Amino acid sequence: MRFSKICVTALSLAVFLGLTGAAFAANGANKKAQKGIRGKIVSVAKDHTTMVIETHAKKGAAGAAAAPGNQVTVTIAAGCTVSLNGQSSSVNALSAGEHVMVSPSADAATDIKIRTAGKHVKKAAA
């Protein structure tokens, strides 16, 4: 009887840990997808609904979409927020050659940060 209780408890614990581990793994994969894409704009559709980005990533970054030199087509969501060198802007500011950070990388872009070549925006001191 005592052996049965120990077995049931151990089995319950194993199932619980397995389920929580799977949930954490799925959450981690989702967070990676939400980090976004960094790269240089290759082209922008005339209607500003899509753009092609040649990606560049930090050394050791994982993921096929984040691999340096890949070209990724990104859909631009309606109501997407755009900033140009830290200032509010519009999708009309998107042009080939600009460096961008697009969030999220999955589905459609909801936030695009454009940095013009040579312009480094410093954060204000807190």
Z-matrix of the N, CA and C atoms (Angstrom, degrees):
N
C 1 1.447
C 2 1.529 1 110.16
N 3 1.300 2 116.29 1 -46.03
C 4 1.454 3 119.89 2 -179.75
C 5 1.528 4 110.14 3 -65.15
N 6 1.334 5 116.90 4 -40.22
C 7 1.455 6 121.50 5 178.58
C 8 1.531 7 110.80 6 -60.70
N 9 1.319 8 118.13 7 -38.86
C 10 1.468 9 123.43 8 179.05
C 11 1.522 10 110.99 9 -63.92
N 12 1.334 11 117.69 10 -41.96
C 13 1.464 12 121.28 11 179.19
C 14 1.523 13 110.18 12 -64.29
N 15 1.327 14 116.38 13 -40.10
C 16 1.472 15 120.14 14 -179.86
C 17 1.526 16 109.75 15 -66.15
N 18 1.327 17 116.72 16 -42.26
C 19 1.469 18 120.84 17 179.56
C 20 1.528 19 110.92 18 -64.01
N 21 1.322 20 117.45 19 -43.96
C 22 1.466 21 121.54 20 179.97
C 23 1.529 22 109.76 21 -64.39
N 24 1.310 23 117.70 22 -42.85
C 25 1.459 24 121.70 23 179.25
C 26 1.528 25 110.35 24 -63.52
N 27 1.322 26 116.82 25 -45.31
C 28 1.462 27 120.87 26 -179.85
C 29 1.527 28 110.92 27 -63.78
N 30 1.309 29 117.11 28 -42.08
C 31 1.452 30 121.50 29 179.00
C 32 1.534 31 110.82 30 -64.45
N 33 1.314 32 117.09 31 -42.85
C 34 1.467 33 121.76 32 178.65
C 35 1.524 34 110.52 33 -61.74
N 36 1.319 35 116.61 34 -42.82
C 37 1.461 36 121.54 35 179.35
C 38 1.532 37 110.58 36 -64.26
N 39 1.322 38 117.06 37 -42.58
C 40 1.466 39 121.07 38 179.62
C 41 1.529 40 111.19 39 -62.53
N 42 1.323 41 117.05 40 -42.91
C 43 1.465 42 121.25 41 178.61
C 44 1.523 43 110.04 42 -64.15
N 45 1.316 44 117.14 43 -45.03
C 46 1.460 45 121.95 44 179.39
C 47 1.525 46 110.88 45 -59.20
N 48 1.334 47 117.23 46 -48.66
C 49 1.456 48 120.91 47 -179.62
C 50 1.529 49 111.38 48 -64.48
N 51 1.305 50 116.72 49 -37.42
C 52 1.464 51 120.24 50 177.67
C 53 1.512 52 111.91 51 -63.14
N 54 1.315 53 117.40 52 -42.94
C 55 1.460 54 121.45 53 -179.96
C 56 1.519 55 111.85 54 -69.17
N 57 1.316 56 117.51 55 -42.48
C 58 1.466 57 119.38 56 179.91
C 59 1.526 58 110.73 57 -69.05
N 60 1.330 59 117.19 58 -35.41
C 61 1.460 60 120.15 59 176.78
C 62 1.514 61 111.37 60 -63.45
N 63 1.321 62 117.31 61 -41.20
C 64 1.467 63 121.50 62 178.22
C 65 1.524 64 110.69 63 -65.44
N 66 1.318 65 116.86 64 -38.71
C 67 1.468 66 120.75 65 179.05
C 68 1.526 67 110.68 66 -65.14
N 69 1.329 68 117.47 67 -43.18
C 70 1.460 69 120.77 68 178.33
C 71 1.524 70 110.95 69 -64.97
N 72 1.321 71 118.00 70 -39.21
C 73 1.462 72 121.16 71 178.71
C 74 1.522 73 110.51 72 -63.92
N 75 1.322 74 117.84 73 -42.65
C 76 1.462 75 121.52 74 178.76
C 77 1.522 76 110.34 75 -65.12
N 78 1.312 77 117.53 76 -39.43
C 79 1.451 78 122.05 77 179.01
C 80 1.524 79 110.16 78 -65.02
N 81 1.320 80 117.61 79 -41.47
C 82 1.459 81 121.54 80 178.56
C 83 1.509 82 111.81 81 -63.75
N 84 1.333 83 117.51 82 -40.72
C 85 1.463 84 121.58 83 177.95
C 86 1.522 85 110.06 84 -64.93
N 87 1.332 86 117.12 85 -39.07
C 88 1.457 87 121.89 86 179.00
C 89 1.528 88 110.37 87 -64.78
N 90 1.330 89 117.70 88 -41.42
C 91 1.461 90 120.92 89 179.27
C 92 1.517 91 110.76 90 -63.84
N 93 1.346 92 117.52 91 -39.04
C 94 1.459 93 119.85 92 177.97
C 95 1.511 94 110.65 93 -62.60
N 96 1.327 95 117.29 94 -39.44
C 97 1.459 96 120.80 95 179.44
C 98 1.529 97 110.55 96 -66.77
N 99 1.325 98 117.54 97 -29.57
C 100 1.459 99 121.84 98 -178.06
C 101 1.519 100 113.22 99 -82.00
N 102 1.335 101 119.13 100 -10.38
C 103 1.456 102 121.07 101 -177.87
C 104 1.515 103 112.44 102 -65.52
N 105 1.303 104 117.31 103 -30.58
C 106 1.441 105 120.02 104 176.18
C 107 1.514 106 114.10 105 102.24
N 108 1.329 107 113.90 106 -177.33
C 109 1.457 108 122.43 107 -178.25
C 110 1.518 109 108.46 108 -121.77
N 111 1.309 110 114.85 109 136.95
C 112 1.448 111 122.15 110 177.33
C 113 1.524 112 108.38 111 -115.92
N 114 1.315 113 117.41 112 137.68
C 115 1.451 114 118.67 113 177.95
C 116 1.510 115 112.81 114 172.60
N 117 1.324 116 113.90 115 -162.22
C 118 1.456 117 121.64 116 -177.17
C 119 1.520 118 108.22 117 -117.37
N 120 1.321 119 116.64 118 134.11
C 121 1.463 120 121.36 119 -179.48
C 122 1.526 121 108.95 120 -68.42
N 123 1.335 122 115.44 121 127.32
C 124 1.463 123 122.30 122 175.55
C 125 1.523 124 108.92 123 -91.86
N 126 1.346 125 116.32 124 -45.09
C 127 1.463 126 120.55 125 179.26
C 128 1.521 127 109.76 126 -156.17
N 129 1.325 128 114.87 127 157.57
C 130 1.468 129 122.17 128 177.10
C 131 1.527 130 106.99 129 -130.14
N 132 1.335 131 116.75 130 134.20
C 133 1.463 132 120.86 131 177.33
C 134 1.527 133 109.64 132 -62.59
N 135 1.327 134 116.30 133 147.39
C 136 1.471 135 120.59 134 -178.64
C 137 1.522 136 112.30 135 -57.51
N 138 1.345 137 116.42 136 -33.20
C 139 1.468 138 119.88 137 -179.76
C 140 1.531 139 112.14 138 -88.30
N 141 1.319 140 117.86 139 4.63
C 142 1.471 141 124.78 140 177.23
C 143 1.531 142 113.15 141 57.63
N 144 1.330 143 117.18 142 34.60
C 145 1.466 144 120.40 143 177.20
C 146 1.522 145 112.13 144 -100.81
N 147 1.321 146 117.01 145 -18.62
C 148 1.471 147 121.56 146 176.84
C 149 1.518 148 109.85 147 -142.57
N 150 1.327 149 115.08 148 159.70
C 151 1.459 150 120.56 149 173.21
C 152 1.523 151 108.09 150 -149.52
N 153 1.319 152 115.89 151 155.49
C 154 1.459 153 122.11 152 176.78
C 155 1.511 154 107.34 153 -107.77
N 156 1.338 155 115.24 154 129.72
C 157 1.462 156 121.43 155 -178.82
C 158 1.519 157 108.95 156 -119.67
N 159 1.336 158 116.66 157 133.08
C 160 1.456 159 120.86 158 169.71
C 161 1.520 160 105.68 159 -90.54
N 162 1.325 161 115.42 160 115.77
C 163 1.460 162 120.12 161 -171.31
C 164 1.518 163 112.25 162 -78.80
N 165 1.313 164 114.28 163 153.11
C 166 1.451 165 122.10 164 166.23
C 167 1.515 166 105.89 165 -141.73
N 168 1.311 167 115.72 166 141.73
C 169 1.457 168 120.58 167 -173.81
C 170 1.519 169 109.73 168 -134.20
N 171 1.311 170 114.97 169 162.43
C 172 1.454 171 120.56 170 174.78
C 173 1.515 172 109.11 171 -66.38
N 174 1.319 173 116.27 172 153.19
C 175 1.458 174 119.95 173 177.45
C 176 1.519 175 109.19 174 -58.77
N 177 1.328 176 115.17 175 135.93
C 178 1.460 177 120.63 176 177.96
C 179 1.515 178 113.97 177 85.84
N 180 1.349 179 118.14 178 -1.33
C 181 1.460 180 119.54 179 178.78
C 182 1.524 181 108.85 180 -68.57
N 183 1.314 182 115.83 181 141.35
C 184 1.470 183 120.67 182 -177.67
C 185 1.513 184 110.36 183 -101.01
N 186 1.308 185 115.79 184 161.27
C 187 1.460 186 120.83 185 173.93
C 188 1.506 187 112.06 186 108.95
N 189 1.312 188 116.58 187 135.63
C 190 1.459 189 121.70 188 -177.92
C 191 1.527 190 111.37 189 -63.84
N 192 1.322 191 117.57 190 -39.42
C 193 1.459 192 120.11 191 -178.31
C 194 1.518 193 111.30 192 -68.36
N 195 1.334 194 117.62 193 -27.51
C 196 1.453 195 121.21 194 -177.77
C 197 1.524 196 112.62 195 -90.49
N 198 1.323 197 118.10 196 -4.04
C 199 1.461 198 120.39 197 -178.83
C 200 1.523 199 109.53 198 -64.22
N 201 1.335 200 117.95 199 133.16
C 202 1.458 201 121.17 200 -178.63
C 203 1.530 202 111.29 201 -57.01
N 204 1.334 203 115.77 202 138.55
C 205 1.449 204 121.24 203 176.33
C 206 1.518 205 115.19 204 89.16
N 207 1.314 206 119.12 205 -10.06
C 208 1.469 207 120.96 206 177.28
C 209 1.517 208 109.37 207 -74.14
N 210 1.321 209 115.67 208 145.43
C 211 1.454 210 119.57 209 173.80
C 212 1.520 211 108.47 210 -103.54
N 213 1.325 212 115.49 211 127.98
C 214 1.455 213 122.61 212 -175.87
C 215 1.520 214 108.24 213 -122.49
N 216 1.335 215 116.03 214 131.39
C 217 1.464 216 120.62 215 174.58
C 218 1.520 217 108.06 216 -90.74
N 219 1.320 218 116.15 217 125.98
C 220 1.460 219 122.32 218 -176.75
C 221 1.516 220 109.19 219 -116.40
N 222 1.331 221 116.18 220 129.81
C 223 1.462 222 121.81 221 174.14
C 224 1.522 223 107.93 222 -82.55
N 225 1.313 224 116.62 223 135.43
C 226 1.466 225 121.45 224 179.95
C 227 1.527 226 107.76 225 -98.81
N 228 1.324 227 116.59 226 117.43
C 229 1.463 228 121.94 227 -177.44
C 230 1.528 229 110.99 228 -68.47
N 231 1.323 230 114.65 229 148.72
C 232 1.461 231 119.62 230 173.08
C 233 1.523 232 107.34 231 -63.24
N 234 1.298 233 117.49 232 134.79
C 235 1.457 234 120.88 233 -179.25
C 236 1.521 235 113.64 234 81.65
N 237 1.327 236 117.01 235 13.40
C 238 1.469 237 121.67 236 179.21
C 239 1.530 238 109.61 237 -61.54
N 240 1.336 239 116.65 238 136.03
C 241 1.460 240 120.18 239 176.38
C 242 1.522 241 108.85 240 -88.08
N 243 1.325 242 115.55 241 136.47
C 244 1.458 243 121.74 242 -177.96
C 245 1.516 244 108.56 243 -128.28
N 246 1.336 245 115.69 244 135.43
C 247 1.464 246 119.33 245 173.67
C 248 1.524 247 108.45 246 -127.46
N 249 1.324 248 116.13 247 139.44
C 250 1.455 249 123.54 248 179.92
C 251 1.520 250 108.00 249 -116.27
N 252 1.330 251 116.34 250 112.02
C 253 1.464 252 122.45 251 -177.15
C 254 1.528 253 111.83 252 51.99
N 255 1.331 254 115.81 253 40.32
C 256 1.464 255 121.64 254 176.00
C 257 1.514 256 114.74 255 87.15
N 258 1.326 257 118.64 256 -4.20
C 259 1.457 258 122.35 257 -179.85
C 260 1.525 259 109.60 258 -107.02
N 261 1.326 260 117.02 259 145.51
C 262 1.458 261 121.63 260 179.15
C 263 1.524 262 109.87 261 -59.73
N 264 1.334 263 116.02 262 138.61
C 265 1.454 264 121.04 263 -177.30
C 266 1.530 265 108.84 264 -146.19
N 267 1.336 266 116.82 265 -163.80
C 268 1.466 267 121.09 266 178.97
C 269 1.522 268 109.10 267 -134.48
N 270 1.346 269 115.59 268 171.19
C 271 1.461 270 120.01 269 179.64
C 272 1.525 271 111.69 270 -63.12
N 273 1.321 272 117.70 271 -18.66
C 274 1.467 273 121.02 272 177.29
C 275 1.527 274 111.62 273 -65.26
N 276 1.324 275 117.81 274 -18.67
C 277 1.464 276 121.80 275 179.65
C 278 1.524 277 112.22 276 -78.80
N 279 1.345 278 117.31 277 -11.90
C 280 1.462 279 120.85 278 -179.55
C 281 1.524 280 110.15 279 -71.24
N 282 1.337 281 115.67 280 126.20
C 283 1.463 282 119.30 281 177.13
C 284 1.524 283 109.63 282 -149.81
N 285 1.326 284 115.48 283 157.18
C 286 1.458 285 121.36 284 -178.96
C 287 1.522 286 110.39 285 -57.64
N 288 1.335 287 114.77 286 139.79
C 289 1.459 288 120.98 287 178.21
C 290 1.516 289 114.52 288 96.73
N 291 1.336 290 117.15 289 -16.23
C 292 1.464 291 120.41 290 -179.97
C 293 1.527 292 110.03 291 -76.37
N 294 1.316 293 116.80 292 144.76
C 295 1.465 294 121.85 293 175.39
C 296 1.523 295 108.09 294 -88.93
N 297 1.352 296 116.26 295 133.53
C 298 1.458 297 120.30 296 -174.84
C 299 1.515 298 111.83 297 -134.87
N 300 1.320 299 114.82 298 156.94
C 301 1.457 300 124.60 299 168.87
C 302 1.513 301 104.91 300 -124.70
N 303 1.341 302 116.03 301 117.33
C 304 1.458 303 121.93 302 -175.34
C 305 1.525 304 109.00 303 -111.23
N 306 1.332 305 117.28 304 129.45
C 307 1.466 306 121.95 305 178.68
C 308 1.508 307 108.84 306 -129.65
N 309 1.288 308 119.75 307 142.50
C 310 1.462 309 125.81 308 -18.82
C 311 1.511 310 109.94 309 -77.84
N 312 1.327 311 116.56 310 171.01
C 313 1.459 312 120.13 311 -178.46
C 314 1.518 313 112.06 312 -83.29
N 315 1.318 314 117.77 313 -23.89
C 316 1.474 315 121.68 314 -180.00
C 317 1.524 316 109.60 315 -86.71
N 318 1.312 317 116.70 316 152.23
C 319 1.466 318 123.79 317 178.60
C 320 1.528 319 110.99 318 61.43
N 321 1.320 320 117.92 319 -109.55
C 322 1.461 321 120.94 320 -176.01
C 323 1.521 322 111.24 321 -126.58
N 324 1.320 323 115.87 322 148.75
C 325 1.463 324 121.50 323 179.72
C 326 1.521 325 109.98 324 -70.51
N 327 1.312 326 116.90 325 129.24
C 328 1.461 327 121.46 326 177.12
C 329 1.521 328 111.61 327 -111.27
N 330 1.344 329 116.40 328 -13.19
C 331 1.466 330 121.48 329 -179.64
C 332 1.526 331 108.08 330 -147.06
N 333 1.325 332 116.85 331 126.02
C 334 1.460 333 121.51 332 178.97
C 335 1.523 334 108.32 333 -127.81
N 336 1.309 335 115.56 334 127.04
C 337 1.461 336 121.51 335 175.60
C 338 1.523 337 107.60 336 -111.33
N 339 1.342 338 116.77 337 122.20
C 340 1.455 339 122.57 338 -179.15
C 341 1.526 340 108.19 339 -105.40
N 342 1.326 341 115.14 340 134.39
C 343 1.470 342 119.71 341 174.38
C 344 1.521 343 106.61 342 -123.44
N 345 1.322 344 116.33 343 116.26
C 346 1.446 345 120.83 344 178.41
C 347 1.521 346 108.23 345 -69.07
N 348 1.317 347 116.76 346 142.27
C 349 1.464 348 121.46 347 -179.43
C 350 1.517 349 109.81 348 -52.13
N 351 1.323 350 116.01 349 130.54
C 352 1.465 351 121.64 350 177.77
C 353 1.509 352 114.30 351 87.41
N 354 1.318 353 118.46 352 -9.72
C 355 1.469 354 121.85 353 -179.66
C 356 1.510 355 109.22 354 -101.33
N 357 1.303 356 117.27 355 111.26
C 358 1.451 357 121.62 356 176.31
C 359 1.521 358 107.33 357 -109.25
N 360 1.305 359 115.89 358 120.69
C 361 1.452 360 121.41 359 -178.92
C 362 1.518 361 108.94 360 -90.26
N 363 1.327 362 116.13 361 122.27
C 364 1.465 363 120.63 362 178.48
C 365 1.517 364 108.59 363 -93.33
N 366 1.344 365 115.18 364 138.75
C 367 1.457 366 119.88 365 177.68
C 368 1.518 367 108.94 366 -74.50
N 369 1.319 368 115.29 367 144.72
C 370 1.458 369 120.65 368 179.14
C 371 1.519 370 109.23 369 -68.82
N 372 1.348 371 115.83 370 144.57
C 373 1.468 372 120.69 371 178.94
C 374 1.512 373 109.54 372 -68.81
N 375 1.309 374 115.19 373 138.51
C 376 1.469 375 119.60 374 -178.34
C 377 1.501 376 111.15 375 -85.58
